[in-house]
C-alpha cells in the first residue's frame, strides 16, 4: 500500500455538539424548505451554514478536516436534520457517504479535494463508465444518474470499468473485471436535468456525463477495498453501504417522527366534518397514536442498538463480518419501513388537511415514499438477510 494519511485529532467533536448545531440551524432549514422544494436546490445561504457547521464532513477522515463520527451518531444527526427538511438531510447523508472515499484515495488527491476546500462536496450515482488506460491516468467516457446533491457538488465520481490501452478489460487477481471510481471536478461534466419527481425534490439528483475526459491515476479510487485503505480509523472498517443504510434509515425516522408529532398537534384542535369531537377524543386515534409512537421508538432503538454494538465490537478489534453487515441491513431496512407505516397512518388520520401543499403532511408523505423507493429502502433486503440467517451466502446490494 502507498502513503497513509496523518490523523489530526483536533477535529474530534461530540454528538451533543453536532445535535446542538442542527438545533441552531433548524429554524433556517425549516424556513428554507418551501424554497428547497420549489427550486429543487439547497439555497446558497443554507449551504454555507451547513458547511460552517461541518455537517458535510461527518464521515470524512480527520486528516482532511473531517469528524469521523460513529455510525450510531450519524443516524442521530440525519434523523434530526430530516425532522427539519428531508432533502437537506438526504444531501448531507449522501455527501457524507461519498466522502468516505477519501480514506481509500491517494492522500495528495484527497487533500486537493477536501483538505484545501472547506466547502468540498463529492457526489456520484449509478451508471456506466469506461476508463481506458492512458499514460499516468485514464481516458474516461460515461453516463451516470441519481447523483444526489450534485448541483452543489465541487467534485463528481463516475464508477467505471477499466480497460487496457489495447481495449482489453483489465482483470483482477481473481479474473474479474476491475472497476474504479473516477473523480473529476464537477465543472468537467455535462449535466442533464432529470429530477422531476414526487419527493426529495431538493436533492437535485440529476444525471451527468463526460466524454474522453482525462483523469489522473491518483484520482481513481476503489472504495471499500481494504488493501487500498490509507486511513486506519475504525470508521473505515465499515463499508460505505453500511453508513448509507444507517444514515438513510435516520432520514426516514426523522420524517416519520415529525409527521407523527404534527398529527398529535392537529388532533388537539381538528374536529372532522360531521364528527362531534376533536380527533384527540377519538378512541381509535388514541390507540393509533400510541402504537405509532411505540413503532418509531422500537425501530429507532433497534437501529441504535445494532449500530452501537457493532461499532463497539469493531472498536475492540473485531473485523467487520458478514453477520455485522446483515444486522446493519436488517435494522436499517426495518427502520425505514416502520417509519413509512407510521407516516401513512398519520397522513390518513389527518384527513383532507394532509392533501394541501406546504403543510406538515403532504411534502413529508411524498419525501418518505421517495426514500422507500431508493436502493436502501428495498423490501428485498429482508429476503436477503433472511436467506443469510437460514444458511445461504450473504448477497446485499452495495448501495
Beta strands, then each sheet from edge to edge (+ up, - down):
strand 1: 122-124
strand 2: 127-134
strand 3: 137-147
strand 4: 155-163
strand 5: 179-185
strand 6: 190-192
strand 7: 206-216
strand 8: 220-221
sheet 1: 1+ 4+ 2+ 3- 7+ 6-
sheet 2: 1+ 4+ 5- 8+
end
